[in-house]
């Protein structure tokens, strides 16, 4: 049985400013990267933030999209631990969520940890330094959740340690977590099937043989009804569909597992794929795989695919049709150089497209309906208030 941790403090009001670094730790010009369509500080502060009471199945009110934020109440993709260096303290991070009306969060570690004896804090700043899977961040997250009350935020712990290219030890590692932190983990991921950006840091993509060898731990996940969230690049600008067959093979091999494909398969290395072809791929995979869910986190996806009006409309239409299996998230990495203002901007940017989806898709994506479904949680997304005519 997996546990979601809950406390019921009242929500605070956001006070944010422009960011100095992006969600992955890279520098950006302060304020220059913020999109014009994003909610301003004053606009968001003037809106009423949602509360957990609104997600009680007995709640008989509604969510007013005009008076309340368009930002997601769910952050299914948040890295509580950085690649290297010190993290944002747990209690401070909880404050970021409360300040922005984020009520439900997946607590990821990080799928690629830099060595403890390295001064590097971001893997792309030290190409050649190994960035490899590790259990240490999952232990840290679990212990923090025991030591500190999340105060009004429902936190689901995620196992981020599995090395998908070397899966033989994963069942034993799950058992070790079970002994140390029984019944505390309800998610697996973000785990890397193939991540082009990491290849300069000793990342080893999984092969078909490796995928076959996932069978023991995938059986454990099925038995526990735990989703697995996989980072698998679709390809790159030279070969846009280079790695597609690997994700297709995963879905073919494990049709009864709940599988989440991170970032819609996109990355910084793939920015020129046409929206029509991308949607064609996604739609075919969703139609063929009832247990496939899509993660729309990371501002890189917004910057390259959601920002232009014509392509944006294509994705909005897709989200309206498949909203029951679309999951929102920031992909925020809680490195010590970050602050609440940066988190607020990342949440705004990654939620921006949700302004345009229809009410049912908004309930499922922004208000958590799809998230509650994949985890079988005892929460219900509130209905949307109907406009007076």
C-alpha positions as CSV (number, residue, x, y, z in Angstrom):
1,X,0.0,0.0,0.0
2,X,1.4,3.4,-1.0
3,X,1.0,6.5,1.2
4,X,0.3,10.1,0.2
5,X,1.3,12.6,2.8
6,X,-1.1,15.3,3.7
7,X,-1.5,18.3,6.1
8,X,-4.2,20.9,6.0
9,X,-2.7,24.3,6.5
10,X,-4.3,27.3,4.7
11,X,-2.9,28.4,1.4
12,X,-0.6,31.5,1.2
13,X,-0.6,34.2,-1.6
14,X,2.1,34.3,-4.3
15,X,4.6,37.1,-4.4
16,X,6.9,36.4,-7.3
17,X,9.5,38.1,-9.6
18,X,11.5,37.3,-12.7
19,X,13.9,34.4,-12.6
20,X,17.7,34.4,-12.9
21,X,18.1,30.8,-13.9
22,X,15.9,28.3,-15.7
23,X,14.4,25.1,-14.3
24,X,17.5,23.0,-15.2
25,X,20.0,25.4,-13.7
26,X,21.1,27.4,-16.7
27,X,21.4,31.1,-16.7
28,X,18.8,33.3,-18.5
29,X,18.4,37.0,-18.7
30,X,16.3,38.1,-15.7
31,X,12.8,38.7,-16.9
32,X,13.6,38.5,-20.6
33,X,12.5,34.8,-20.9
34,X,9.1,35.4,-19.3
35,X,6.4,35.1,-21.8
36,X,4.0,38.0,-22.3
37,X,1.0,35.7,-21.9
38,X,2.1,34.5,-18.5
39,X,0.2,35.8,-15.4
40,X,1.8,38.8,-13.9
41,X,2.5,38.9,-10.1
42,X,-0.4,41.3,-9.5
43,X,-2.9,39.3,-11.6
44,X,-2.0,36.1,-9.8
45,X,-2.1,37.7,-6.3
46,X,-5.5,39.0,-7.1
47,X,-6.9,35.5,-7.8
48,X,-8.1,33.1,-5.2
49,X,-5.8,30.2,-4.7
50,X,-7.4,26.7,-4.6
51,X,-7.6,24.7,-1.4
52,X,-7.6,21.0,-0.6
53,X,-11.2,21.2,0.5
54,X,-12.2,21.9,-3.2
55,X,-10.9,18.4,-4.1
56,X,-12.9,16.5,-1.6
57,X,-15.4,14.3,-3.4
58,X,-18.2,15.9,-1.2
59,X,-17.3,19.4,-2.4
60,X,-20.3,20.9,-4.1
61,X,-18.8,24.1,-5.4
62,X,-17.1,24.8,-8.7
63,X,-13.8,26.2,-10.0
64,X,-14.1,29.6,-11.6
65,X,-11.6,29.9,-14.4
66,X,-12.1,33.6,-14.6
67,X,-11.4,34.2,-10.9
68,X,-8.9,31.5,-10.1
69,X,-5.4,30.7,-11.6
70,X,-4.9,28.8,-14.8
71,X,-1.8,27.2,-13.3
72,X,-1.9,23.5,-12.4
73,X,-2.7,22.5,-8.9
74,X,-0.6,19.4,-9.6
75,X,3.1,19.2,-10.2
76,X,3.7,15.6,-11.2
77,X,7.3,16.3,-12.2
78,X,9.4,18.1,-9.5
79,X,13.0,17.2,-8.6
80,X,13.4,17.8,-4.9
81,X,17.1,17.0,-5.3
82,X,19.6,18.6,-7.7
83,X,22.2,17.0,-10.0
84,X,24.9,18.1,-7.6
85,X,25.4,20.5,-4.8
86,X,23.0,21.5,-2.1
87,X,19.2,21.3,-2.6
88,X,16.5,23.9,-1.7
89,X,15.6,22.9,1.9
90,X,12.5,20.7,2.1
91,X,10.4,23.1,4.2
92,X,11.3,26.0,1.9
93,X,10.3,24.0,-1.2
94,X,6.9,23.2,0.4
95,X,6.4,27.0,0.7
96,X,6.9,27.4,-3.0
97,X,4.0,25.0,-3.6
98,X,1.7,26.6,-1.1
99,X,2.5,30.1,-2.4
100,X,1.3,29.1,-5.9
101,X,-1.7,26.9,-5.1
102,X,0.1,23.7,-5.9
103,X,-1.6,21.1,-3.7
104,X,-0.4,17.7,-5.1
105,X,3.3,17.0,-5.9
106,X,5.4,14.1,-7.0
107,X,8.7,14.2,-5.1
108,X,11.4,13.1,-7.6
109,X,15.0,12.6,-6.6
110,X,17.2,12.9,-9.8
111,X,17.9,10.3,-12.3
112,X,21.5,11.3,-12.8
113,X,23.6,12.3,-9.8
114,X,27.0,13.9,-10.1
115,X,29.8,12.5,-7.9
116,X,29.9,13.8,-4.3
117,X,33.6,14.7,-4.7
118,X,32.8,16.9,-7.8
119,X,32.3,20.6,-7.5
120,X,30.0,20.5,-10.6
121,X,26.4,21.2,-10.0
122,X,24.9,20.9,-13.5
123,X,26.0,18.0,-15.7
124,X,26.2,20.1,-18.9
125,X,28.7,22.3,-17.2
126,X,31.1,19.3,-16.8
127,X,30.9,17.0,-19.8
128,X,33.0,14.0,-19.1
129,X,32.0,13.8,-15.4
130,X,29.8,10.8,-14.8
131,X,26.1,11.6,-14.0
132,X,24.6,8.2,-13.0
133,X,21.6,6.8,-11.2
134,X,21.8,6.6,-7.4
135,X,19.5,5.7,-4.5
136,X,20.8,8.5,-2.2
137,X,18.3,11.1,-3.3
138,X,15.3,8.8,-2.8
139,X,16.5,8.1,0.8
140,X,16.9,11.9,1.4
141,X,13.3,12.6,0.1
142,X,11.8,9.8,2.2
143,X,13.6,11.0,5.4
144,X,12.7,14.6,4.8
145,X,9.0,13.6,4.5
146,X,9.2,11.8,7.8
147,X,11.0,14.7,9.5
148,X,9.0,17.6,8.2
149,X,5.2,18.1,7.9
150,X,4.4,19.1,4.2
151,X,1.6,21.4,5.6
152,X,-1.2,21.3,3.1
153,X,0.6,19.6,0.2
154,X,-0.1,16.0,-0.7
155,X,3.3,14.5,-1.6
156,X,3.8,11.2,-3.5
157,X,7.4,9.8,-3.2
158,X,9.0,8.5,-6.4
159,X,11.8,6.0,-6.9
160,X,14.3,7.7,-9.2
161,X,17.2,5.3,-8.7
162,X,16.7,2.6,-11.4
163,X,19.3,2.2,-14.1
164,X,17.3,1.0,-17.1
165,X,20.4,-0.1,-19.0
166,X,21.5,-2.3,-16.0
167,X,18.2,-3.4,-14.5
168,X,19.3,-6.6,-12.7
169,X,19.7,-5.0,-9.3
170,X,16.5,-3.0,-9.4
171,X,14.3,-5.6,-7.6
172,X,16.8,-5.8,-4.8
173,X,17.0,-2.0,-4.6
174,X,13.2,-1.8,-4.3
175,X,13.3,-4.4,-1.5
176,X,15.9,-2.3,0.3
177,X,13.7,0.8,0.1
178,X,10.8,-1.3,1.3
179,X,12.8,-2.3,4.4
180,X,13.9,1.2,5.2
181,X,10.8,3.1,4.2
182,X,7.9,0.7,4.0
183,X,4.8,1.7,2.0
184,X,6.2,5.2,1.3
185,X,6.8,5.1,-2.5
186,X,3.9,5.3,-4.9
187,X,5.7,6.3,-8.2
188,X,8.8,5.4,-10.2
189,X,10.7,8.0,-12.3
190,X,12.0,10.0,-13.9
191,X,14.1,7.2,-15.2
192,X,16.1,7.4,-18.4
193,X,15.6,5.0,-21.3
194,X,17.6,7.3,-23.6
195,X,18.6,10.9,-22.9
196,X,20.8,12.4,-25.6
197,X,21.9,15.3,-23.4
198,X,23.5,13.0,-20.9
199,X,25.6,11.0,-23.3
200,X,28.6,13.2,-22.5
201,X,28.3,12.2,-18.9
202,X,28.5,8.4,-19.3
203,X,24.7,7.8,-19.8
204,X,24.1,4.4,-21.3
205,X,20.9,4.1,-23.3
206,X,18.9,0.9,-22.7
207,X,18.7,-1.7,-25.5
208,X,15.9,-4.1,-26.4
209,X,17.7,-6.8,-24.3
210,X,17.8,-4.4,-21.4
211,X,14.1,-3.7,-21.7
212,X,13.4,-7.5,-21.7
213,X,15.3,-7.6,-18.4
214,X,13.0,-5.1,-16.8
215,X,10.4,-7.9,-16.4
216,X,11.0,-8.6,-12.7
217,X,10.7,-5.0,-11.5
218,X,7.9,-4.2,-13.9
219,X,6.0,-7.1,-12.4
220,X,6.4,-5.5,-9.0
221,X,5.1,-2.2,-10.2
222,X,2.1,-3.9,-11.8
223,X,1.3,-5.7,-8.5
224,X,1.5,-2.4,-6.6
225,X,-0.3,-0.4,-9.3
226,X,2.7,2.0,-9.4
227,X,3.2,4.1,-12.6
228,X,6.7,4.4,-14.2
229,X,7.7,7.7,-15.7
230,X,10.2,7.3,-18.5
231,X,12.4,9.9,-20.2
232,X,12.9,8.7,-23.7
233,X,14.0,11.1,-26.4
234,X,12.0,10.8,-29.6
235,X,15.1,11.7,-31.5
236,X,17.1,14.8,-32.5
237,X,17.0,17.4,-35.2
238,X,19.2,15.3,-37.5
239,X,17.2,12.1,-36.9
240,X,13.8,13.2,-35.4
241,X,12.5,9.6,-34.8
242,X,15.8,7.9,-34.1
243,X,14.7,6.4,-30.7
244,X,11.0,6.0,-31.2
245,X,11.3,2.3,-31.7
246,X,12.6,1.9,-28.1
247,X,9.6,3.5,-26.6
248,X,7.3,1.5,-28.8
249,X,9.1,-1.7,-27.7
250,X,8.6,-0.7,-24.0
251,X,4.8,-0.3,-24.6
252,X,4.7,-3.5,-26.6
253,X,6.5,-5.4,-23.9
254,X,4.6,-4.1,-20.9
255,X,1.0,-3.3,-22.0
256,X,-0.4,-3.8,-18.5
257,X,2.0,-1.3,-16.7
258,X,1.0,2.3,-16.3
259,X,3.7,4.1,-18.3
260,X,4.2,7.9,-18.5
261,X,6.2,9.3,-21.4
262,X,8.0,12.4,-20.2
263,X,8.0,15.7,-22.1
264,X,6.0,14.2,-24.9
265,X,9.3,12.7,-26.0
266,X,10.7,16.1,-26.7
267,X,14.1,17.7,-25.7
268,X,16.5,20.5,-26.4
269,X,18.0,18.3,-29.1
270,X,14.7,18.1,-31.0
271,X,13.2,21.4,-31.8
272,X,12.3,21.2,-35.5
273,X,9.8,18.3,-35.6
274,X,6.6,19.4,-37.2
275,X,3.6,19.6,-34.8
276,X,1.5,17.6,-37.2
277,X,4.0,14.7,-37.3
278,X,4.5,14.9,-33.6
279,X,0.8,14.7,-32.9
280,X,0.4,11.9,-35.4
281,X,3.0,9.8,-33.5
282,X,1.4,10.6,-30.1
283,X,-2.1,10.0,-31.3
284,X,-1.2,6.6,-32.7
285,X,0.6,5.6,-29.5
286,X,-2.2,6.7,-27.3
287,X,-4.8,4.9,-29.4
288,X,-2.8,1.7,-29.3
289,X,-1.8,1.8,-25.6
290,X,-4.6,2.3,-23.1
291,X,-2.0,2.5,-20.2
292,X,0.1,5.2,-21.8
293,X,0.1,8.7,-20.2
294,X,1.9,11.8,-21.4
295,X,3.8,14.3,-19.3
296,X,3.8,17.9,-20.6
297,X,6.4,19.3,-18.2
298,X,9.5,21.4,-18.9
299,X,9.6,24.9,-20.3
300,X,11.7,23.7,-23.3
301,X,8.5,22.1,-24.6
302,X,6.6,25.4,-24.3
303,X,9.5,27.4,-25.8
304,X,9.8,25.2,-28.9
305,X,6.3,23.8,-29.5
306,X,3.5,25.6,-27.5
307,X,4.5,29.3,-28.0
308,X,3.5,29.8,-31.6
309,X,-0.2,30.2,-32.2
310,X,-0.6,27.7,-35.1
311,X,1.3,24.8,-33.4
312,X,-0.3,25.7,-30.0
313,X,-3.8,25.2,-31.4
314,X,-2.8,21.7,-32.7
315,X,-1.6,20.7,-29.2
316,X,-4.7,22.3,-27.5
317,X,-6.9,20.2,-29.8
318,X,-4.9,17.0,-28.9
319,X,-5.1,17.8,-25.1
320,X,-8.9,18.3,-25.4
321,X,-9.2,14.8,-26.8
322,X,-6.8,13.0,-24.5
323,X,-6.9,15.1,-21.4
324,X,-7.7,12.1,-19.2
325,X,-4.2,10.9,-19.8
326,X,-2.2,14.1,-19.8
327,X,-0.1,15.1,-16.7
328,X,1.2,18.6,-15.9
329,X,4.5,19.4,-14.3
330,X,7.3,21.9,-14.1
331,X,10.4,19.7,-14.2
332,X,11.8,22.1,-11.6
333,X,15.1,21.1,-10.2
334,X,15.5,22.3,-6.6
335,X,19.1,23.4,-6.6
336,X,20.2,25.8,-4.0
337,X,20.6,28.6,-6.5
338,X,16.8,28.5,-7.1
339,X,14.1,30.4,-5.3
340,X,10.4,30.7,-5.1
341,X,10.3,33.4,-7.9
342,X,11.9,31.0,-10.3
343,X,9.5,28.2,-9.3
344,X,6.5,30.5,-9.9
345,X,7.7,31.4,-13.4
346,X,8.3,27.8,-14.3
347,X,4.8,26.9,-13.1
348,X,3.3,29.8,-15.1
349,X,5.2,28.9,-18.3
350,X,4.5,25.2,-18.2
351,X,0.8,25.8,-17.4
352,X,0.4,28.6,-20.0
353,X,-1.2,26.3,-22.7
354,X,-3.8,25.2,-20.1
355,X,-5.5,28.6,-20.5
356,X,-6.7,27.5,-23.9
357,X,-8.0,23.9,-23.3
358,X,-11.7,23.2,-22.9
359,X,-13.3,22.9,-19.4
360,X,-13.1,19.1,-19.3
361,X,-9.5,19.0,-20.3
362,X,-8.8,21.7,-17.7
363,X,-10.4,19.6,-15.0
364,X,-8.3,16.6,-16.0
365,X,-5.0,18.3,-16.5
366,X,-4.8,21.5,-14.5
367,X,-7.1,20.4,-11.7
368,X,-5.7,16.9,-11.3
369,X,-8.3,14.6,-12.7
370,X,-5.8,12.6,-14.7
371,X,-3.4,12.5,-11.8
372,X,-6.0,11.3,-9.3
373,X,-7.0,8.6,-11.8
374,X,-3.5,7.2,-12.5
375,X,-2.8,7.0,-8.7
376,X,-6.4,5.9,-7.7
377,X,-6.4,8.8,-5.2
378,X,-9.4,9.7,-3.1
379,X,-9.7,13.2,-4.6
380,X,-12.0,14.6,-7.3
381,X,-11.3,17.6,-9.5
382,X,-14.0,20.2,-9.0
383,X,-16.5,21.0,-11.8
384,X,-15.9,24.2,-13.7
385,X,-18.3,27.1,-13.0
386,X,-20.6,27.8,-15.9
387,X,-20.6,31.4,-17.2
388,X,-23.8,33.4,-16.6
389,X,-25.7,34.0,-19.8
